[in-house]
Amino acid sequence: MTVAVSILQVARVQRLAAVVAAFLVTFAQAAAEESSPTDRCRATPAMATAAPGAVSASVRDATTGQPVSGALISWSFSGHEGTGSTDELDRLALQLPVPDRRRGESVELTIERNGFAPQTASVQACPEENSPLTLMLTPAQQFGTVQGTVTDPATGLGVPNAIVAILRGKFPLVGLSATTDRDGKYAIQHIGFAGGLTLQVTPRSPPCAPSSTRNLDMHQATVTENVNLPVSTTIQLRCPPVERGDLSGGSHARLEPAAPPGKRADLAGLPNDGTIEWQSLAGGIQLSDTIDAWHSGHINDILPMPPRGSGLVLVASDTGGVWSVMSGRPESSANPLSTNWASINMTSLAQGPDSYYHAYAGTYGRGDGNPGGVLWETDTSKGDLLNTLNNWRAHNTPCQSINHILVIAEFRRIMIACNNGIFWSQIPPAPSAHGNYNWLSALPAPGVTQSLLQGTFNRLAKGPGWAAGTEGTIVAVGPGTAPGQLFYWGGWQNGQLVLNAADVATGQGNISFGRSSLAACPLDPNTMYAVAADNSNSDLAAVWRTKNGGKNWAMVNRPPNAGPPDPATGHQGWYNQAIAVSPADCSTFVIGWEYAAFAAFDGGNSYPMPLNGAASPCGANCNHLHDDYHAVVFDPFDPQTLWFGTDGGLASASGVVKNGKPTFASYYNKHLSDLQFYHTSPSGKAINLVAGPLQDNAVVWNTLPTYSWVPVPGSSGDGAYTQFAGVDPQVTTDTLTWNSPRGPSQQSIWSGSGLTNPSTIPVADNNNRRDPAGITGSPTGTSAIRLIRTRQAN
């Protein structure tokens, strides 16, 4: 029998009942009284099946009774081993199959935490739930300090800024780390006497040496450990602080070099010219001062973060990395979390199981030098909010592009839907960012071909049946064009994820489809909704609903694709597509496409609330919204609030209920500096004036040090090229010229406070010496405006 093991940290189940440590004895005695020596488990329905056994435990301070978080619990059974850790509420559980369903499975536990004496225990696990354990740790009586100096052997000087940490095995111990000072000195205090520890030194700036480790025994008040960093014999060595792509091999990404002396890492290694002063032109585009409407760049996913009322939202920018947004007024702010990442083309975000700030982010490949298929994870060992969200580690995956991330917290599993299939892994023990992920691909059930499961999957959903100790199902969508190739459902069998093809109604003559998406109802995952583009990947072809967890899908009505009447979904289903189900009502869901998002409150019979366009309840407040919907997300802490991720950034609608009048907001974009510039142009006449064309946000201008960008009158959609034409020394003003993909070349004069009077630039050609229509069409290298500088000869 293949044995599958899954550890979970029980962060979202009922608090475990307290049980005295003597339970370890009385449990075995009670089992012996109720059954024969060869029949230790009670007869239950699970004994007729291969139901797993669930063992849960809480760890307490034997003196104070207080919870002990971050305790490492190593376990073994039937020759298998693993390590987990207690969460912030002192809890851990593990699930394991029980081959002998009458005798049970003997599980040995070892519990270790700095400041406490190690503890061992054993439990006989029977099928289904076992009584919870409370494990009591005795506080240590003796503590010491390890201190020393980290030295560069090439210079003999101390190495500043190096991280010195104490590990048990490969796991850092909570609170036992320090950073060397400018002389390379460090000290770590309050270490409980113990043997078998590891001291690890990791430099964060040149010299770019690898981490150095050595054994550490702590049995005296002061231990001195001076460390000479190993001498590097290769110029390919990577420094740790800038976690960037070479993502080949292993679970973790290798690291790019830090900037060497005299270089700027953010300027691709160009010499640092001290005569140039760089300033960040931060901020979004202000659309309306009256209603405080702002736009920023393309957003692909949104993750409201716990706890309830925190106001913290993570957003995945298309080409601008991950940002944290504080959404409350007046403290609204946006902070970049990925300024030192080399892989910043983001697709998906997901909440991790280990703390409020445990999060994952995925990337896609687009051939621009940013590696796709990278899984970023917050480092929860950093402790607090600020440090955790500003410290991420990169993991390799088998994907070129990660389209969606799904975390199953109950069993510590993570799944990724990719351009080449579905993959999953156990989440390592906390801090999992330091562990290794072992990616396995989904396997086909009978009747499903392996080649289909190697196609592009777009979305994953957690199906019904998941609970502490009980495995449920998952649903995936996206690999094929025929209805029978759209949706798959399945679960884990003998440690492998096996997927079955779903039964999908075609209806209305639709027999082939393009990109598709799905979402499950958090209240009851038996109910899910899905959408798909037509076979040209443009119009919305169909909307489906399942009531049995994705096994069978039936069509429901869909919003209109084109007006009149207005509004309509629009087109470009390959690019614009999103769906979300209310966490408070399984009949309420929202679809986002090109022109608008549509809310249904009756399971898909009608769509009375278009959330954009002339017929939308947003009315004059539609300036908050933008075309091209990539994400719609119900706020799990406020089910009447909907978040939008579009080509215009982040927006929200509160009061999304039947017969409601939503209130819209977009002020979050004021500080979200993820605009996608195709080109930038400084003025040669006006000081601090700069302009540039944007992806789907027209042409904008700004003057330092103002915070907001302003649209150029007459510009819209995707920009292409800009150029200030102020070359005549006799002219004191400047003129901005620009192209757009589908219009003629334009010009606008700088008035000193703005760009005014947009007009078409006339051109001369062989047929018309002065063509007022200008040049139209998509600009290329021959039609984009170029400035020719000349000098008159004397």
C-alpha positions in Angstrom: 0.0 0.0 0.0 1.3 3.5 -0.9 1.3 5.6 2.3 0.4 9.3 2.0 1.1 11.7 4.8 -0.4 15.2 5.2 0.4 17.6 8.0 -2.0 20.5 8.7 -1.9 23.4 11.0 -5.4 23.8 12.3 -5.8 27.5 11.9 -9.4 27.5 10.9 -11.0 24.7 12.9 -12.5 24.8 16.4 -10.1 25.2 19.2 -8.9 21.9 20.5 -10.2 20.7 23.9 -7.6 20.6 26.7 -6.5 17.1 27.6 -4.0 16.3 30.4 -0.7 14.8 29.5 -1.8 11.6 31.3 -4.0 11.0 28.3 -1.1 9.3 26.6 -1.4 6.6 29.2 -5.1 6.5 29.8 -5.9 6.4 26.0 -3.9 3.2 25.6 -5.4 1.7 28.8 -9.0 2.5 27.7 -8.3 1.0 24.2 -7.0 -2.2 25.9 -10.1 -2.5 28.1 -12.5 -2.1 25.2 -10.8 -4.5 22.8 -8.5 -7.4 22.7 -4.7 -6.9 22.4 -5.1 -7.5 18.7 -8.2 -5.3 18.3 -7.3 -1.8 19.8 -9.6 0.4 17.7 -13.4 0.6 18.2 -15.6 -0.8 15.5 -16.7 2.2 13.4 -17.9 2.7 9.8 -14.4 3.8 8.9 -13.1 0.3 9.7 -14.7 -1.0 6.5 -12.8 1.6 4.4 -9.4 3.1 4.1 -10.4 6.2 6.1 -7.4 8.1 7.4 -6.7 8.7 11.0 -6.5 12.3 12.3 -4.3 13.1 15.2 -4.5 16.7 16.6 -2.5 18.3 19.4 -2.0 21.5 21.2 1.2 22.4 23.0 1.2 24.3 26.3 3.7 25.6 28.8 3.5 23.2 31.7 4.1 26.0 34.2 1.7 28.7 33.0 -0.7 26.8 30.8 -0.1 29.3 28.0 0.0 28.2 24.3 3.4 27.5 22.8 3.5 28.5 19.1 6.3 27.6 16.7 7.1 24.3 18.4 8.6 21.8 16.1 6.9 18.4 16.2 8.7 15.5 14.5 6.6 12.4 13.9 7.2 8.9 12.6 5.1 5.8 11.8 5.7 2.7 9.8 9.1 3.9 8.7 7.8 7.3 7.5 8.9 10.6 9.1 8.0 14.3 8.9 8.1 17.6 10.8 5.4 20.1 11.5 5.0 23.1 13.8 2.3 24.6 15.9 0.5 27.7 14.7 0.0 31.0 16.5 -2.7 29.4 18.6 -0.5 26.4 19.6 -2.2 23.9 17.4 -1.1 21.2 14.9 -2.7 18.2 13.4 -1.6 15.4 11.1 -3.4 13.0 9.0 -2.2 9.5 8.0 -3.7 6.4 6.5 -4.2 3.5 8.9 -3.4 0.2 7.1 -4.4 -1.9 10.1 -7.8 -0.6 10.9 -8.3 -2.7 14.0 -4.9 -2.5 15.7 -4.4 1.1 14.6 -1.1 2.9 13.8 1.5 3.7 16.4 2.8 7.3 16.0 5.9 8.6 17.8 6.1 12.3 18.5 9.1 14.5 19.5 8.3 18.1 20.5 11.0 20.8 20.6 10.9 24.5 21.3 13.6 26.9 22.4 13.2 27.7 26.1 11.7 24.3 26.9 13.0 20.8 27.5 12.3 18.4 24.6 9.3 16.1 25.1 8.5 12.7 23.5 5.1 11.0 23.3 3.3 8.3 21.4 -0.3 7.7 20.3 -2.2 4.9 18.8 -4.1 6.3 15.8 -7.3 4.7 14.7 -9.4 5.5 11.6 -11.3 8.8 11.6 -10.9 11.3 14.4 -8.8 10.5 17.5 -9.2 12.3 20.8 -7.0 15.5 20.8 -3.8 15.7 22.7 -2.5 18.4 24.9 1.3 18.2 25.1 2.9 20.0 28.1 6.5 21.4 27.7 8.6 22.0 30.8 10.4 25.4 30.7 14.2 25.2 30.5 16.2 26.2 33.6 19.4 27.3 31.9 20.0 29.7 29.1 23.0 31.0 27.3 24.3 33.4 24.7 26.2 32.7 21.5 28.4 35.5 20.2 31.2 36.1 17.8 32.4 37.8 14.7 31.8 37.1 11.0 34.9 37.8 9.0 35.8 38.1 5.3 39.0 36.0 5.0 40.2 37.9 1.9 40.4 41.2 3.8 40.4 40.2 7.5 37.5 42.7 8.1 34.2 42.0 9.8 31.2 41.4 7.5 28.3 43.7 8.3 24.6 42.9 7.7 25.0 39.1 7.7 22.1 37.1 9.1 23.1 34.7 11.9 20.5 32.1 12.9 20.1 29.0 15.0 18.4 26.0 13.4 17.1 22.7 14.6 17.9 20.5 11.6 16.9 22.7 8.6 14.3 24.7 10.5 15.1 28.2 12.0 14.2 28.4 15.6 11.7 31.2 16.5 13.4 34.4 17.8 17.0 33.1 17.6 18.6 35.2 14.9 20.7 38.4 14.7 22.3 40.7 12.2 26.0 41.5 12.4 26.9 45.1 13.1 29.3 47.2 11.0 32.3 45.3 12.5 30.8 41.9 11.8 29.9 41.2 15.5 26.7 39.5 16.6 25.1 38.1 19.7 22.0 35.8 20.2 20.7 35.6 23.7 18.2 33.5 25.7 19.1 30.2 24.1 17.9 27.2 26.1 20.6 24.7 26.8 20.5 22.0 24.1 22.7 20.0 21.8 22.4 19.2 18.1 21.8 22.8 17.0 23.1 24.4 13.8 24.6 27.9 13.6 24.0 29.4 10.1 25.6 32.6 8.7 24.2 34.1 5.5 25.8 37.3 4.1 23.5 39.8 2.5 26.0 42.0 0.7 29.5 41.5 -0.8 31.6 39.5 -0.3 29.1 37.2 -2.0 29.8 34.0 -0.1 27.5 31.1 0.4 25.8 30.4 3.7 28.1 28.9 6.3 26.9 26.3 8.9 28.4 24.6 11.8 27.3 22.4 14.7 26.4 24.2 17.9 26.1 22.7 21.4 24.7 25.1 24.0 25.6 23.9 27.5 27.2 27.0 29.0 26.4 30.6 29.7 28.4 32.0 26.8 29.6 30.3 23.7 31.9 32.1 21.2 31.6 31.1 17.6 33.8 33.2 15.2 33.0 32.5 11.5 35.3 33.0 8.5 33.1 33.1 5.4 34.2 30.6 2.8 36.2 32.1 -0.1 34.4 32.0 -3.4 36.3 30.6 -6.4 33.6 31.6 -8.9 32.3 34.9 -10.2 28.9 33.2 -10.6 28.2 33.2 -6.9 24.9 34.8 -6.0 24.3 37.2 -3.0 21.1 36.5 -1.1 19.4 39.9 -0.6 18.1 40.3 -4.2 16.0 37.2 -4.9 15.8 37.1 -8.7 15.6 34.6 -11.5 17.9 31.9 -12.6 15.2 29.5 -11.6 16.6 26.3 -12.8 16.9 23.3 -10.5 15.7 22.7 -7.0 12.7 24.1 -5.1 14.2 27.6 -4.6 15.2 30.1 -7.1 18.9 30.9 -7.2 19.8 34.5 -6.5 21.1 37.3 -8.7 24.2 39.2 -7.6 23.8 42.3 -5.5 25.1 45.5 -7.1 28.9 45.6 -7.1 30.6 48.8 -6.0 30.1 51.7 -8.4 27.0 50.0 -10.0 23.3 50.4 -9.7 21.4 47.1 -9.7 18.2 48.9 -10.8 19.9 50.3 -13.8 21.0 47.0 -15.3 24.6 47.4 -14.2 25.2 50.8 -15.8 27.8 53.0 -14.2 26.4 55.2 -11.4 26.7 58.7 -12.8 26.7 61.0 -9.8 25.6 64.0 -11.9 22.2 62.4 -12.5 19.6 62.6 -9.8 16.8 60.0 -10.0 13.3 60.7 -8.5 10.3 58.4 -8.5 7.4 59.7 -10.4 5.0 57.9 -8.1 1.2 57.9 -8.2 -1.8 57.1 -10.3 -3.9 59.0 -12.8 -6.5 61.4 -11.4 -9.7 61.2 -13.4 -11.9 63.4 -11.2 -11.2 65.6 -8.2 -15.0 65.9 -7.5 -15.5 62.1 -6.8 -11.9 61.3 -6.0 -11.6 58.9 -9.0 -8.1 57.5 -9.8 -6.8 54.9 -12.2 -3.5 52.9 -12.2 -2.2 50.0 -14.2 -3.4 46.5 -15.1 -4.3 44.3 -12.1 -4.7 40.5 -12.4 -5.7 39.4 -8.9 -6.8 40.8 -5.5 -6.4 39.2 -2.1 -8.1 40.8 0.9 -6.0 39.8 3.9 -7.2 38.8 7.4 -8.1 39.6 10.1 -11.5 41.2 9.6 -11.3 44.9 9.6 -7.6 45.1 8.8 -8.2 46.9 5.5 -5.2 45.3 4.0 -5.4 44.1 0.4 -2.7 42.6 -1.8 -2.9 43.2 -5.5 -1.0 41.4 -8.3 0.0 43.9 -11.0 0.3 42.6 -14.5 3.9 43.8 -15.0 4.5 45.6 -11.7 4.9 42.9 -9.1 2.9 42.7 -5.8 1.6 45.6 -3.8 0.0 46.0 -0.4 -2.8 48.5 -0.2 -4.3 49.9 3.0 -7.8 50.5 1.8 -9.3 52.6 4.6 -9.6 56.3 4.6 -7.8 58.6 5.3 -4.8 56.2 5.8 -5.0 54.8 2.3 -1.6 53.9 1.0 0.1 51.5 -1.5 3.5 49.9 -1.0 5.6 47.8 -3.4 6.5 44.4 -2.0 8.6 43.2 -5.0 11.1 46.0 -5.8 14.0 43.4 -5.8 12.3 40.6 -7.7 13.4 39.7 -11.2 10.1 38.0 -11.9 7.2 40.5 -11.6 4.6 39.6 -14.2 1.9 38.5 -11.7 -1.2 36.4 -12.3 -2.5 35.0 -9.0 -2.5 35.4 -5.2 -3.5 33.0 -2.5 -3.7 33.0 1.3 -1.3 30.6 3.1 -2.2 28.5 6.1 0.4 29.7 8.6 -0.5 33.2 9.6 -2.4 36.3 8.6 0.5 37.4 6.4 1.3 34.1 4.8 0.7 34.6 1.1 1.6 33.2 -2.3 2.0 34.9 -5.7 2.5 33.4 -9.1 4.0 34.7 -12.3 3.6 34.2 -16.1 6.1 34.2 -18.9 5.9 36.8 -21.6 9.4 36.8 -23.2 10.5 40.1 -21.6 13.2 38.7 -19.4 10.9 38.1 -16.4 10.8 34.3 -15.7 7.4 32.8 -15.6 6.2 29.9 -13.5 7.8 31.4 -10.3 5.9 30.9 -7.0 6.7 33.6 -4.5 6.0 33.1 -0.8 6.1 35.4 2.2 8.7 34.4 4.8 6.6 33.9 8.0 9.8 33.5 10.1 10.2 37.3 9.9 7.4 37.6 12.5 5.5 40.8 12.2 3.4 42.3 9.3 6.0 44.7 8.0 8.9 42.2 7.9 6.9 39.4 6.6 5.3 41.3 3.7 8.6 42.7 2.7 10.4 39.3 2.7 9.4 36.8 0.0 11.2 33.7 -1.3 11.0 32.3 -4.8 10.2 28.6 -5.5 10.7 26.8 -8.8 7.7 25.1 -10.4 7.3 22.9 -13.5 5.3 25.7 -15.2 6.2 28.4 -17.7 3.1 30.4 -16.5 1.1 30.0 -13.3 -2.5 30.9 -14.0 -4.0 30.3 -10.6 -3.0 29.2 -7.1 -5.2 27.2 -4.7 -4.3 26.4 -1.1 -6.0 23.6 0.8 -5.2 24.7 4.4 -6.8 21.7 6.1 -4.3 19.4 4.6 -1.4 21.8 3.9 -1.5 21.3 0.1 -1.0 23.9 -2.6 -2.1 23.5 -6.2 -1.2 25.5 -9.3 -3.0 25.7 -12.6 -0.4 26.2 -15.4 0.0 26.5 -19.1 1.2 22.8 -19.1 -1.1 21.2 -16.6 -2.0 21.0 -12.9 0.6 20.4 -10.2 0.4 20.1 -6.4 2.7 19.8 -3.5 2.6 19.4 0.3 3.3 22.7 2.0 6.5 22.3 4.1 6.3 22.9 7.9 6.3 26.5 9.0 8.2 28.6 8.1 7.4 26.9 4.8 9.2 29.5 2.7 12.4 27.8 3.9 11.3 24.3 2.9 11.2 22.4 -0.3 8.2 21.9 -2.5 7.9 18.6 -4.3 5.6 19.2 -7.3 3.5 16.3 -8.6 1.3 16.4 -11.7 -2.4 15.4 -11.7 -3.1 12.0 -13.1 -6.0 11.0 -15.4 -8.9 8.8 -14.2 -10.1 6.1 -16.7 -11.5 7.8 -19.8 -9.3 10.9 -19.5 -6.2 11.1 -21.6 -2.9 12.3 -20.1 -2.4 14.7 -23.0 -5.4 16.7 -22.0 -4.1 17.1 -18.5 -0.9 18.6 -20.0 -2.8 21.5 -21.6 -3.5 25.0 -20.3 -5.6 25.1 -17.1 -7.0 28.5 -16.1 -8.7 28.1 -12.8 -9.0 25.9 -9.7 -11.7 25.6 -7.1 -12.0 23.8 -3.8 -14.9 21.4 -3.9 -17.1 20.0 -1.1 -16.0 17.6 1.7 -12.9 19.3 3.2 -12.7 19.4 7.0 -10.1 18.5 9.6 -9.5 14.8 9.0 -11.7 14.5 5.9 -10.6 15.0 2.3 -12.8 16.5 -0.2 -12.6 17.2 -3.9 -11.2 19.9 -6.2 -12.4 21.2 -9.6 -10.3 22.5 -12.5 -11.2 24.2 -15.8 -9.5 25.0 -19.0 -7.5 22.4 -21.0 -9.7 21.8 -24.1 -12.2 23.3 -26.5 -14.9 20.5 -26.5 -17.4 20.6 -23.6 -16.2 17.3 -22.3 -12.7 18.7 -22.0 -13.6 21.8 -20.1 -14.1 20.8 -16.5 -12.5 18.2 -14.3 -13.1 17.1 -10.8 -11.2 14.7 -8.5 -9.3 14.1 -5.3 -6.4 12.2 -3.8 -6.1 8.5 -4.1 -3.1 6.8 -2.5 -1.2 10.0 -2.4 -1.9 11.0 -6.0 -4.3 13.6 -7.4 -6.6 11.9 -9.9 -9.0 13.9 -12.1 -12.2 12.8 -13.8 -13.9 14.5 -16.8 -17.1 16.3 -15.8 -20.4 16.1 -17.7 -21.0 19.5 -19.4 -24.2 20.6 -21.1 -23.6 22.2 -24.5 -26.9 23.8 -25.3 -27.7 26.5 -27.8 -25.5 24.7 -30.4 -22.2 25.7 -28.7 -19.8 22.8 -29.2 -16.4 24.4 -28.8 -15.0 27.1 -26.5 -12.0 29.2 -25.7 -10.7 30.4 -22.4 -12.8 29.5 -19.4 -13.0 30.3 -15.7 -14.9 29.0 -12.6 -15.6 29.9 -9.0 -17.1 28.0 -6.0 -19.6 29.2 -3.4 -17.7 29.5 0.0 -20.9 28.7 1.9 -21.5 25.4 -0.1 -18.9 24.4 -2.6 -21.4 22.0 -4.2 -22.5 25.1 -6.0 -20.2 26.6 -8.6 -20.4 28.8 -11.6 -18.3 28.9 -14.8 -17.9 30.9 -17.9 -16.2 30.4 -21.3 -15.4 32.5 -24.3 -16.5 31.3 -27.8 -14.2 29.4 -30.1 -12.7 32.6 -31.4 -11.9 33.5 -27.7 -13.9 36.7 -27.9 -17.6 36.8 -26.9 -19.0 35.3 -23.8 -20.3 31.9 -25.1 -21.9 30.3 -22.0 -22.5 30.4 -18.3 -22.8 27.1 -16.4 -23.8 26.1 -12.8 -23.1 22.9 -10.9 -24.9 21.8 -7.8 -22.9 18.6 -7.1 -19.4 20.0 -6.8 -18.4 20.1 -10.4 -19.4 16.6 -11.6 -22.3 17.8 -13.8 -22.7 21.3 -15.3 -25.9 22.8 -16.7 -26.2 26.1 -18.7 -27.9 29.2 -17.2 -28.6 32.5 -18.9 -25.8 34.8 -19.8 -25.4 38.6 -20.1 -25.6 40.2 -23.6 -22.4 40.2 -25.6 -23.1 43.4 -27.6 -25.4 46.4 -27.4 -27.9 47.8 -27.9 -29.2 47.5 -25.3 -26.3 49.0 -23.3 -24.4 47.7 -21.4 -22.8 44.6 -22.9 -20.1 42.3 -21.9 -18.0 43.2 -24.9 -15.4 40.9 -26.4 -11.7 39.8 -26.0 -12.5 36.8 -23.8 -8.9 35.6 -24.1 -7.9 38.8 -22.2 -10.8 39.9 -20.1 -12.5 37.2 -18.0 -13.4 36.9 -14.3 -16.0 35.3 -12.1 -16.7 35.3 -8.3 -19.5 33.9 -6.0 -20.7 35.7 -2.9 -19.5 34.3 0.4 -23.0 35.0 1.9 -25.4 33.7 -0.8 -24.8 30.9 -3.4 -27.3 32.5 -5.8 -25.3 35.7 -6.1 -22.3 35.8 -8.5 -20.5 38.3 -10.7 -19.0 38.0 -14.2 -16.4 40.4 -15.5 -15.6 40.7 -19.2 -14.4 43.6 -21.4 -16.9 46.5 -21.0 -18.6 45.7 -17.7 -19.1 43.3 -14.8 -22.6 41.9 -14.3 -24.2 40.7 -11.0 -26.8 38.0 -10.8 -28.8 37.3 -7.6 -31.0 34.4 -8.8 -28.4 31.8 -9.8 -28.0 33.1 -13.4 -31.6 33.7 -14.6 -31.1 37.4 -14.9 -28.4 40.1 -14.5 -30.2 43.2 -13.2 -27.1 45.0 -12.0 -24.5 45.8 -14.7 -21.6 47.4 -12.9 -20.4 49.8 -15.6 -21.9 51.5 -18.6 -24.8 53.9 -19.2 -27.4 51.5 -17.6 -25.2 50.9 -14.6 -26.1 52.2 -11.1 -22.7 53.8 -11.0 -24.0 56.7 -13.1 -21.6 59.6 -12.8 -19.4 57.5 -10.6 -18.5 55.2 -13.5 -15.2 57.2 -13.7 -14.2 54.9 -10.8 -14.3 51.9 -13.2 -12.3 51.0 -16.3 -12.8 48.6 -19.1 -11.0 45.2 -19.3 -11.9 43.1 -16.2 -9.3 40.6 -15.0 -10.4 40.0 -11.5 -13.7 40.3 -9.5 -13.4 39.3 -5.9 -16.0 39.4 -3.1 -14.5 40.6 0.2 -14.7 37.6 2.5 -14.9 40.0 5.5 -17.7 42.1 3.9 -19.8 40.0 1.5 -21.6 43.1 0.1 -18.3 44.6 -1.1 -16.8 43.6 -4.5 -13.3 44.3 -5.6 -12.4 44.9 -9.3 -9.0 44.4 -11.0 -9.0 46.0 -14.4 -6.7 47.8 -16.9 -7.4 50.8 -14.7 -6.1 49.3 -11.5 -8.1 48.6 -8.3 -11.7 49.7 -7.6 -14.5 48.6 -5.3 -18.3 48.6 -5.1 -20.0 48.3 -1.7 -23.7 47.4 -1.3 -23.7 44.8 -4.1 -27.0 43.2 -3.0 -30.3 42.6 -4.8 -32.1 46.0 -5.4 -29.1 47.7 -3.9 -27.4 50.9 -5.0 -23.6 50.3 -4.8 -21.2 52.9 -3.8 -18.0 52.9 -5.9 -14.4 53.9 -5.0 -11.0 54.0 -6.7 -8.9 56.2 -4.5 -6.7 53.2 -3.8 -5.0 53.9 -7.1 -3.7 57.3 -6.0 -0.5 55.6 -4.6 -0.5 52.5 -6.7 2.5 53.2 -9.0 2.2 50.4 -11.5 1.4 52.3 -14.7 2.7 50.6 -17.8 4.7 53.1 -19.9 5.5 52.3 -23.5 7.8 55.3 -23.7 8.7 58.4 -21.8 9.5 61.9 -23.1 11.0 64.8 -21.1 10.4 68.3 -22.3 13.3 70.3 -23.6 11.6 73.6 -22.7 9.6 73.2 -19.6 11.5 72.2 -16.4 10.3 69.0 -14.8 7.7 68.3 -17.5 7.5 64.7 -18.7 4.9 62.7 -20.7 4.4 59.2 -21.9 2.0 56.7 -23.5 0.4 54.0 -21.4 -1.2 50.6 -21.8 -4.9 51.3 -22.1 -4.6 54.5 -20.1 -4.0 57.0 -22.9 -1.1 59.5 -22.9 -0.3 61.3 -19.6 1.9 64.1 -18.3 3.4 65.1 -15.0 5.5 67.8 -13.5 7.8 67.1 -10.6 7.3 66.8 -7.7 3.5 66.5 -8.1 2.1 63.1 -7.2 -0.6 62.5 -9.9 -0.5 61.9 -13.6 -2.9 63.8 -15.9 -4.4 62.5 -19.1 -3.5 64.4 -22.3 -6.7 65.8 -23.8 -7.8 63.8 -26.9 -5.8 60.7 -26.0 -7.4 57.4 -25.1 -6.8 53.7 -25.1 -3.3 52.3 -25.7 -0.7 54.9 -26.3 2.2 54.2 -28.7 4.8 57.0 -28.8 5.4 60.5 -27.5 7.9 63.2 -28.3 8.3 66.8 -27.3 9.1 68.9 -30.4 10.6 72.0 -28.7 13.8 72.4 -30.8 13.3 75.9 -32.0 15.3 78.2 -29.7 13.0 81.1 -30.6 10.0 79.3 -29.2 9.5 79.4 -25.4 6.7 76.9 -25.2 6.8 73.2 -26.1 4.5 70.9 -28.1 3.9 67.3 -27.3 3.3 65.0 -30.3 2.0 61.5 -29.9 0.7 58.4 -31.7 -2.1 56.0 -30.7 -2.5 52.6 -32.3 -5.7 53.4 -34.2 -5.7 57.2 -34.7 -3.7 59.9 -36.5 -0.7 61.5 -35.0 -1.7 64.3 -32.6 -0.1 67.4 -31.1 -0.9 69.6 -28.0 0.8 72.8 -26.9 2.1 73.2 -23.3 0.5 76.2 -21.8 2.6 76.4 -18.7 0.0 74.6 -16.6 -1.3 71.9 -18.9 -1.5 70.5 -22.5 -4.2 72.2 -24.5 -5.8 72.3 -28.0 -5.2 68.8 -29.3 -5.2 68.6 -33.0 -4.2 66.2 -35.8 -0.7 66.8 -37.3 -1.1 67.4 -41.0 1.4 65.8 -43.3 2.6 66.3 -46.9 2.8 63.4 -49.3 3.0 62.9 -53.1 -0.8 63.1 -53.5 -1.6 65.9 -51.2 0.9 68.5 -50.2 -1.1 69.2 -47.0 -3.2 66.3 -45.9 -5.3 67.4 -42.9 -6.2 63.8 -42.0 -2.6 63.1 -41.0 -1.2 59.6 -40.8 -3.6 56.9 -39.5 -3.3 53.3 -38.6 -1.2 51.3 -36.2 2.2 53.1 -35.8 5.3 51.2 -36.7 8.9 52.0 -36.8 8.3 54.1 -40.0 5.1 55.9 -38.8 6.0 56.7 -35.2 7.1 60.3 -34.6 10.8 60.8 -34.4 12.6 64.0 -33.6 15.4 64.9 -36.1 18.0 67.3 -34.6 19.9 69.5 -37.1 22.7 72.1 -36.8 23.1 75.0 -39.2 26.5 75.2 -40.8 28.2 78.6 -40.8 
